[in-house]
């Protein structure tokens, strides 16, 4: 009986090179995409840190006015600023707290919780981290190098 013979398929050298080259290109595309997404994430974080640092600097005067007046009108003005800045900046939420962490203004409409945990915040510069919904950033509002308050923003970017 004749046993079935296996067919040996010879692949030319140029075909092997083409297959290898195609595989290598696919791997390079995947690695480049991955590296690009990391670069994009870092760029977003740096941009958000710069934005929130500038925002904190611009809030110094309204914060001082609110601290000096200590009334509902001052807080309402600070809330108006928070809402307008959040809308212009594309933030999903914005919170302004005093140096003890007591929330003075928020765009969420409610002051729950009534304080911000200051242990996680930097007293000198902006801090950005990824959370469930997007990026979260916080920066101190400084006067003479000391925090008189904090601004915290969240974005879904």
Secondary structure by P-SEA (a helix, b strand, c coil): cccbbbbbbbbcaaaaaaaaaaaaaaaaaaaaaaaaaaaaaaaaaaaaaaaaaaaaaaaaaaaaaaaaaccaaaaaaaaaaaaaaaaaacccbbbbbcccccccccccccccccccccccccccbbbbbbccccbbbbbbbcccccccbbbbbbbcc
